[in-house]
């Protein structure tokens, strides 16, 4: 499979650096509270899922948060062992009100 930018499957799995403000408990930065994208602050309304994943090739562990933003989008955030954050591109899902 090509990793070319025109490949839709590859585009869905690209990650870009992100600024994230977190709740800092006794274990340091624990959960995302605000995501800053393109200079705009988006409060996190809730954590949909949280998982730790070990990369088989590098042996590094990352934590992946699926977050519901107050704006109605669901995004995926990745925090690496060095505490840097990345957001998965092309995963914004707008909230649809059916009422």
C-alpha positions as CSV (number, residue, x, y, z in Angstrom):
1,X,0.0,0.0,0.0
2,X,1.3,3.5,-0.9
3,X,1.9,6.0,1.8
4,X,1.4,8.8,-0.7
5,X,-0.7,11.8,0.4
6,X,-3.3,11.0,-2.3
7,X,-4.0,7.6,-0.7
8,X,-7.1,8.1,1.4
9,X,-6.2,5.3,3.8
10,X,-2.8,6.9,4.5
11,X,-4.5,10.3,5.0
12,X,-6.8,9.0,7.7
13,X,-3.8,7.8,9.8
14,X,-1.6,10.9,9.7
15,X,-0.8,12.6,12.9
16,X,0.1,16.3,13.4
17,X,1.6,18.1,16.4
18,X,-1.1,19.6,18.7
19,X,-1.2,21.8,21.8
20,X,-3.1,20.2,24.6
21,X,-3.9,21.5,28.1
22,X,-4.5,18.7,30.7
23,X,-5.8,18.0,34.1
24,X,-2.7,17.5,36.2
25,X,-3.3,15.1,39.0
26,X,-0.8,13.2,41.1
27,X,0.6,11.4,38.1
28,X,1.2,14.7,36.1
29,X,-0.7,15.4,32.9
30,X,-3.4,12.8,33.1
31,X,-6.3,13.8,30.8
32,X,-6.8,16.4,28.1
33,X,-9.1,19.3,29.0
34,X,-8.5,21.7,26.1
35,X,-7.2,21.2,22.6
36,X,-5.7,24.2,20.7
37,X,-6.0,23.8,16.9
38,X,-5.1,26.6,14.5
39,X,-4.9,29.0,17.4
40,X,-8.5,28.2,18.5
41,X,-9.2,26.7,21.9
42,X,-11.6,23.7,22.0
43,X,-12.7,22.5,25.5
44,X,-12.9,18.7,25.9
45,X,-16.5,17.8,26.8
46,X,-15.6,14.2,27.6
47,X,-13.2,11.3,27.0
48,X,-14.9,8.6,24.9
49,X,-12.0,6.1,25.2
50,X,-8.5,5.9,26.4
51,X,-5.9,3.2,25.6
52,X,-2.2,2.5,25.8
53,X,-0.5,1.1,22.7
54,X,3.0,-0.3,22.4
55,X,4.7,0.2,19.0
56,X,6.2,-3.2,18.1
57,X,8.9,-1.7,16.0
58,X,10.2,1.0,18.4
59,X,9.0,-0.5,21.7
60,X,7.6,2.9,22.8
61,X,4.3,3.2,24.4
62,X,1.7,5.9,23.4
63,X,-1.6,6.8,25.0
64,X,-4.5,7.5,22.6
65,X,-7.5,9.5,23.8
66,X,-10.7,9.7,21.8
67,X,-12.2,13.0,22.9
68,X,-15.6,14.6,22.4
69,X,-15.0,18.4,22.0
70,X,-17.6,20.9,23.3
71,X,-17.9,22.0,19.6
72,X,-19.4,18.6,18.9
73,X,-16.5,17.0,17.1
74,X,-14.8,13.7,18.1
75,X,-11.0,13.7,17.7
76,X,-8.2,11.3,18.5
77,X,-5.2,12.6,20.4
78,X,-1.9,10.7,21.0
79,X,0.5,11.4,23.8
80,X,3.9,9.9,23.5
81,X,6.3,8.9,26.3
82,X,8.0,12.3,26.1
83,X,4.7,14.0,26.8
84,X,4.3,15.5,23.3
85,X,0.8,15.5,21.8
86,X,-0.4,14.8,18.3
87,X,-3.9,15.0,16.8
88,X,-5.0,12.5,14.1
89,X,-5.8,14.4,10.8
90,X,-9.2,14.1,9.1
91,X,-11.1,12.7,12.1
92,X,-13.3,15.6,12.9
93,X,-16.9,14.3,13.2
94,X,-19.5,17.1,13.5
95,X,-22.4,16.5,15.9
96,X,-25.7,16.1,14.3
97,X,-28.9,17.1,16.2
98,X,-31.8,15.1,15.1
99,X,-34.3,17.0,17.2
